Amino acid sequence: MVENTYTEDQIKTLDWREHIRLRPGMYIGKLGDGSSADDGIYVLLKEVIDNCIDEFAMGFGKHIDIDINEHGVTVRDYGRGIPLGKVVDVVSKINTGAKYDSKAFKKSVGLNGVGTKAVNALSEYFKVTAFREGKAKTAEFSFGNLKQESKLISSKEDNGTLITFKPDNGLFRNFRWQHEYIEQQLWNYAYLNAGLRINFNNKTFVSKNGLLDLLSKKTGSEETRYPIIHLRGEDVEIAITHGNHYGEQYYSFVNGQNTTQGGTHLNAFREALIKVVRGHFKKDFDAKDIRESIIAAVSVRVEEPVFESQTKTRLGSERMSPDGPAMRTFMADFLGKELDDFLHKHPDDAKAMLARIQQSERERKDMAGIKKVANQRAKAANLHNKKLRDCRFHLNEKGDEDVKRQTTIFITEGDSASGSITKARNVDSQAVFSLRGKPLNCYGLTKKIVYQNEEFNLLQHALNIEDSLDDLRYNRVVIATDADVDGMHIRLLMLTFFLQFFPDLVRNGHLYILDTPLFRVRDKQQTFYCYSEAEKQGAIQKLRGKPEITRFKGLGEISPNEFGAFIGEDIRLDPVILPEDTNLDHVLNYYMGKNTPERQEFIIGNLRVELDMIDKQEENTGEEELAEDNAPMNQ
């Protein structure tokens, strides 16, 4: 008989701090190391800034000062300041805040009173100071525990709130701030709050024209088919244009929150757009042809919004307010009037939109036969046995976003490298796709090449993006190549493939480069894996005597047992980030166009600087590097 161990002793009650630290994913999504835009450290920053934005939206404080350095994060707003008698409670008592009063914060970003408490609990150091009507109050915490609370003091500071925090390095292991992600986040705040000035590390973010500025910056010098259409109404703002790229590109927001996963408001916009275009041009266009190459930004203000997670990346509300119109009805009515009126008043823009839709229609019909043959070839090629070593997760199940965020596919070249990663990977969440030789340079080619080239066709099938990026099978797509000239060339060819045909996969933060160690430095007691010449020299200093130094020239030289550490919890990934004003045509032409000598010079010159140093050192230190032997080593 199985012993019954379910007793009163198994019942636990956790305080707010313990619960947040035990289940951080419930409050900030995944932890991460800062290599992804949705990693926890950026959510912590967002939670603090959101409160500043709410003050601005209520008419208090026109600028925010933000500083991030090795000592931590400091955010200062100039709003009303936290009421001085509640400073400690607001940042340390769950479900405490002013946003439950819908009259005061009807369309606020945060409504559940959790935000700054999560930041406090997940920070090794947290300090809050409120300035209010000539008085100030400060409280300091460590891992959510109150360490010091000041008395009220006189102050000449302007009203507002100052928060400083340093994320817990034990939870956010080896985290690094990617300033590109932060700047994109701050630009979004500026676009959605015209007139707000954000100062970040000596840079200023400000916008006068809202989503028009956003789309103008996103498209940069990229050619668009017609000037951006900018529409504004009560609780809604939309900007639309069409480009020459493949796919659909959306930027969606709810109450100032960047809903990267979309939601009911974006679905309503896409449906309404189809209806308006069909009605205006009096033709039943295929929905894909209307939305192909579209670039749009959609922002709505919703009363008491319901998000599908604490990180607020997807809106679930079906109505604009509890007693208001349905989201679909609201968006259909707004676009039905405003966009249709605009197209009637601007016939040249309407003509350009029509021409782009008709071009997409022709291209789709031309591709139909090619795609059919390519799909048959993909099935015949036995993708899952010959090219793809898949993971066990079934990612096509709806609503399993938490599982999907954990999945990774490594794109690598060569049997030895693929073999090492395949043996070392986590079979539940990590997949491997093996390239055969160097991929084709696809710059300037049409999307037909994706289907006619076997490697590219099989890769898009492995990623499940042949029809839509919404069906992307893995959250992280990682290019894993050797750290040599050939490896860099393959990397550039793969980057060209994604930027040419699937740029939104990059824009949405799914593409990464795997960083693997260049050296192993060890003696019989310790082993260090070093990613640079500087790390190598540091490891040598830590070991006594003459260590054994191994230089890894290719992924295949790293044993599966060792590789497991490099693609496990301590994986180092370099995200491929597209700045907002990137001109893709210019970038691709420079690196992959006809200027071959310049490209070769770039590849060789920008290959890891350490390689030249390594080669010189190997020539001069032959006896210092011990040869491999059979002596047992502690790994």
Long-range contacts (C-beta under 8 A, 24 or more apart in sequence): 16-92, 16-93, 16-94, 16-117, 16-121, 16-144, 17-92, 17-120, 17-121, 17-143, 17-144, 17-145, 20-117, 20-118, 20-121, 20-122, 20-144, 21-121, 21-122, 21-143, 21-144, 21-171, 24-118, 24-122, 24-171, 25-402, 26-310, 27-114, 27-118, 27-122, 27-310, 28-118, 28-122, 28-310, 28-311, 29-309, 29-310, 29-311, 29-313, 29-405, 30-405, 30-406, 31-171, 31-172, 31-173, 32-172, 32-175, 33-172, 33-173, 33-174, 33-175, 33-176, 34-172, 34-175, 34-176, 34-177, 34-178, 34-181, 35-176, 35-178, 35-512, 35-572, 35-573, 35-574, 35-575, 36-476, 36-509, 36-575, 37-178, 37-181, 37-184, 37-185, 37-260, 37-509, 37-575, 38-260, 38-311, 38-313, 38-405, 38-509, 39-172, 39-175, 40-122, 40-167, 40-171, 40-172, 41-167, 41-172, 41-175, 41-177, 42-181, 42-182, 42-185, 43-311, 44-73, 44-118, 44-119, 44-122, 44-123, 44-165, 44-167, 45-73, 45-75, 45-182, 45-185, 46-185, 47-110, 47-115, 47-116, 47-118, 47-119, 48-73, 48-75, 48-115, 48-116, 48-119, 48-163, 48-165, 49-75, 49-185, 49-189, 50-109, 50-110, 50-115, 50-256, 50-257, 51-77, 51-110, 51-115, 51-116, 51-161, 52-77, 52-79, 52-161, 53-109, 53-189, 53-193, 53-196, 53-256, 54-99, 54-105, 54-108, 54-109, 54-110, 55-79, 55-80, 55-160, 56-193, 56-196, 57-107, 57-108, 57-193, 57-256, 58-104, 58-105, 60-159, 61-159, 61-160, 62-195, 62-196, 62-197, 63-196, 63-197, 63-198, 63-199, 64-196, 64-197, 64-198, 64-199, 65-199, 66-186, 66-198, 66-199, 66-200, 66-201, 67-200, 67-201, 68-177, 68-179, 68-182, 68-200, 68-201, 69-201, 71-166, 72-125, 72-164, 72-165, 72-166, 73-164, 73-165, 73-166, 74-162, 74-163, 74-164, 75-162, 75-163, 75-164, 76-160, 76-161, 76-162, 76-163, 77-160, 77-161, 78-158, 78-159, 78-160, 79-159, 79-160, 79-161, 80-132, 80-159, 80-160, 81-130, 81-131, 81-132, 81-159, 81-160, 81-161, 82-128, 82-130, 82-132, 82-137, 82-161, 83-130, 83-132, 84-130, 84-132, 84-135, 84-136, 84-137, 84-152, 87-128, 87-130, 87-137, 87-138, 87-139, 88-139, 88-146, 88-149, 90-116, 90-128, 91-116, 91-117, 91-119, 91-120, 91-126, 91-128, 91-139, 91-141, 92-117, 92-120, 92-139, 92-141, 92-144, 92-146, 93-117, 102-303, 102-304, 106-303, 106-304, 107-235, 107-255, 107-301, 107-302, 107-303, 107-305, 108-255, 109-255, 109-256, 109-257, 109-312, 110-312, 111-304, 111-305, 112-310, 114-310, 116-163, 117-144, 119-163, 119-165, 120-144, 120-165, 122-167, 122-168, 122-171, 122-172, 123-165, 123-166, 123-167, 123-168, 124-166, 124-167, 124-168, 124-169, 124-170, 125-164, 125-165, 125-166, 126-163, 126-164, 126-165, 126-166, 127-162, 127-163, 127-164, 127-165, 128-161, 128-162, 128-163, 129-161, 129-162, 129-163, 130-160, 130-161, 130-162, 131-155, 131-157, 131-158, 131-159, 131-160, 131-161, 131-162, 132-159, 133-159, 143-168, 173-569, 173-570, 174-570, 174-572, 178-575, 178-577, 180-577, 180-579, 181-577, 184-580, 185-258, 187-214, 187-217, 187-580, 188-214, 188-251, 188-253, 188-258, 189-256, 191-297, 192-253, 192-256, 192-299, 193-256, 210-237, 210-299, 211-237, 211-238, 211-239, 211-251, 211-297, 211-299, 212-239, 214-239, 214-251, 214-297, 215-239, 215-241, 215-251, 215-295, 215-296, 215-297, 217-580, 217-581, 218-249, 218-251, 218-295, 218-297, 218-580, 219-243, 219-295, 220-580, 220-581, 220-582, 220-583, 221-581, 221-583, 221-586, 222-583, 222-584, 222-585, 223-585, 224-295, 225-293, 225-352, 225-353, 225-355, 225-356, 226-348, 226-349, 226-352, 226-353, 227-349, 229-339, 229-342, 229-349, 231-334, 231-335, 231-338, 231-339, 231-342, 233-334, 233-338, 235-300, 235-301, 235-302, 235-320, 236-298, 236-299, 236-300, 236-301, 236-330, 236-331, 236-334, 237-297, 237-298, 237-299, 238-269, 238-296, 238-297, 238-298, 238-299, 238-334, 238-335, 238-338, 238-339, 239-296, 239-297, 240-273, 240-294, 240-295, 240-296, 240-339, 241-294, 241-295, 241-296, 242-293, 242-294, 242-295, 242-352, 242-353, 242-356, 242-357, 243-293, 243-295, 244-293, 245-293, 245-503, 245-584, 246-292, 246-293, 246-447, 246-501, 246-502, 246-503, 247-292, 247-293, 247-469, 247-502, 247-503, 247-504, 248-291, 248-292, 248-293, 248-294, 248-504, 249-294, 249-295, 249-296, 249-503, 249-504, 249-507, 250-294, 250-296, 250-297, 250-298, 251-296, 251-297, 251-298, 252-297, 252-298, 252-299, 253-297, 253-298, 253-299, 253-300, 254-299, 254-300, 254-301, 254-302, 254-305, 254-307, 254-312, 254-315, 255-300, 255-301, 255-302, 255-305, 256-299, 257-307, 257-312, 258-313, 259-307, 259-312, 259-313, 259-314, 259-315, 260-313, 260-314, 260-508, 261-308, 261-313, 261-314, 261-401, 262-314, 262-315, 263-307, 263-308, 263-314, 263-315, 263-316, 263-317, 264-315, 264-316, 264-317, 264-318, 264-327, 264-328, 265-298, 265-300, 265-302, 265-315, 265-327, 265-331, 266-298, 266-315, 267-328, 268-327, 268-328, 268-330, 268-331, 268-332, 269-296, 269-298, 269-331, 269-335, 271-328, 271-331, 271-332, 272-328, 272-331, 272-332, 272-334, 272-335, 272-336, 273-335, 273-339, 275-332, 275-335, 275-336, 276-335, 276-336, 276-339, 276-340, 277-353, 277-357, 279-336, 279-340, 280-340, 280-343, 280-344, 280-350, 281-350, 281-354, 281-357, 285-357, 285-361, 286-361, 286-364, 288-360, 288-364, 289-357, 289-358, 289-360, 289-361, 289-364, 290-357, 290-360, 292-356, 292-357, 292-360, 292-363, 292-364, 293-356, 293-360, 300-327, 363-447, 367-447, 367-448, 367-451, 370-448, 370-451, 370-452, 371-451, 371-466, 373-451, 374-451, 374-452, 374-457, 375-461, 375-466, 377-454, 377-457, 378-457, 378-458, 378-461, 381-454, 381-458, 383-458, 383-461, 383-462, 387-433, 387-434, 387-458, 387-459, 387-462, 388-431, 388-432, 388-433, 388-434, 388-458, 388-462, 389-418, 389-422, 389-425, 389-431, 389-432, 389-433, 389-434, 390-431, 391-425, 391-426, 391-427, 391-428, 391-429, 391-430, 391-431, 392-427, 392-428, 392-429, 393-428, 393-429, 395-473, 395-474, 396-464, 396-471, 396-473, 404-474, 404-475, 405-475, 406-475, 407-431, 407-473, 407-474, 407-475, 407-476, 408-474, 408-475, 408-476, 408-477, 408-478, 409-433, 409-462, 409-463, 409-473, 409-474, 409-476, 409-477, 409-478, 410-478, 410-480, 410-514, 410-567, 411-435, 411-459, 411-477, 411-478, 411-479, 411-480, 411-494, 412-480, 412-481, 412-555, 413-437, 413-438, 413-481, 413-482, 413-487, 413-490, 414-554, 414-555, 414-556, 415-556, 416-554, 416-555, 416-556, 416-557, 417-480, 417-482, 417-554, 417-555, 417-556, 419-556, 419-560, 420-555, 420-556, 420-558, 420-559, 420-560, 420-563, 421-480, 421-555, 421-563, 421-567, 423-560, 423-563, 424-560, 424-561, 424-562, 424-563, 424-564, 424-566, 424-567, 425-564, 425-567, 426-567, 426-568, 430-567, 431-462, 431-474, 433-459, 433-462, 435-490, 438-486, 438-489, 438-490, 438-493, 439-490, 439-493, 439-494, 439-497, 440-493, 441-493, 441-496, 441-592, 442-493, 442-496, 442-497, 442-500, 442-501, 443-496, 443-500, 443-588, 443-589, 443-592, 443-593, 444-593, 445-500, 447-501, 450-501, 456-497, 459-497, 460-502, 465-502, 465-505, 469-502, 469-504, 469-505, 469-508, 472-505, 472-510, 474-510, 475-510, 476-510, 476-512, 476-573, 477-505, 477-510, 477-511, 477-512, 478-512, 478-513, 478-514, 478-573, 479-511, 479-512, 479-513, 479-514, 480-514, 480-516, 480-555, 481-514, 481-555, 482-553, 482-554, 482-555, 483-516, 483-518, 483-552, 483-553, 483-554, 483-607, 483-608, 483-611, 484-553, 484-554, 484-607, 484-611, 485-603, 485-604, 485-607, 487-554, 488-603, 488-606, 488-607, 489-603, 492-591, 492-592, 492-599, 492-603, 493-592, 495-576, 496-588, 496-591, 496-592, 499-584, 499-587, 499-588, 500-588, 503-578, 503-584, 506-576, 506-578, 507-578, 509-575, 509-577, 511-575, 511-576, 512-573, 512-574, 512-575, 512-576, 513-573, 513-574, 513-576, 514-566, 514-567, 514-571, 514-572, 514-573, 515-572, 515-573, 515-574, 516-552, 516-555, 516-558, 516-566, 516-572, 517-552, 517-558, 517-566, 518-551, 518-552, 518-608, 518-610, 518-614, 519-549, 519-550, 519-551, 519-552, 520-548, 520-549, 520-550, 520-552, 520-562, 521-547, 521-548, 521-549, 521-550, 522-547, 522-548, 522-633, 522-635, 523-547, 523-548, 523-633, 524-631, 524-632, 524-633, 524-634, 525-634, 526-634, 527-633, 527-634, 527-635, 529-562, 529-565, 529-566, 531-572, 532-608, 532-610, 533-610, 533-613, 533-614, 546-624, 546-626, 547-626, 548-625, 548-626, 548-628, 548-633, 549-624, 549-625, 549-626, 550-628, 551-614, 551-618, 561-635, 562-635
